Amino acid sequence: MIKRKTALKIRKAHRYLGIFLGIQFLMWTISGMYFSWTDIDEIHGDHFKKESVSASAFENLVSPSGLETKRPVSSLELREIAGKPYYWVNEAQLFDARTGSLKKEISEEEALRIAERYMLEELKPEHIERIEEVGSHSEYRGRPLPAYVISYRTPEHIKAYVSVEDGAFQTLRHRDWRWFDFLWMTHTMDYQGRDNFNSWVLRVFSLLGLITVFSGFLLWYVSSPSLRKWKKKTKK
């Protein structure tokens, strides 16, 4: 039988581990419940966008082989920007598909027209801003810069992002996505990129969590009156 002094040490270790890990355990539980009760399509903001965006057809386009590109054409995409056709070449240069002229960047008006193609008609832009850089915790992290941020007059604080260089509609963010992003950060314990499941912080807390559970089992084993009575009976 384990001595009383040893049992007290186990109880004390279990208590302090519970206090230290309790907040993180609570965040894991809350975030897990939130993820299981939410629709990921709504988190992505699909209900704020049109179900489908029809592709436009264009005529009288110049040959891509005649474009003054920095290097030979290895990739080519035809894009519509504010009702006009453009070639996005080698994922680096934007050309007017009718004149062949290089377009360095899109304007605010063009960004609004691009967002209009994707967003629901009832959503009205309230403000547009150009951003050159973002922090590691930004909701637009990891995407092309510079970009235009288009804010909409809604309770959900919707923002749409359009890249300046190629005129592509990048993403939209809203209140529920921001809650999801915060809770996902607390769940993965990756406070930078959010998606690293191999961080030492997560590994240490997971190991300590396992130790806490085992210490609880051990504490029950050494302090259970029922178990002591059973052991006495078996010795007789």
Salt bridges, closest charged atoms under 4 A:
GLU77 OE1 - ARG79 NH2 3.22
GLU80 OE1 - ARG117 NH2 3.65
GLU105 OE2 - ARG130 NH1 2.99
GLU110 OE2 - LYS103 NZ 3.18
GLU132 OE2 - ARG130 NE 2.60
GLU139 OE1 - ARG178 NE 2.53
ASP166 OD2 - ARG79 NH1 2.81
ASP176 OD1 - ARG175 NE 3.92
ASP181 OD1 - ARG141 NH2 2.63
ASP181 OD2 - ARG194 NH2 3.28
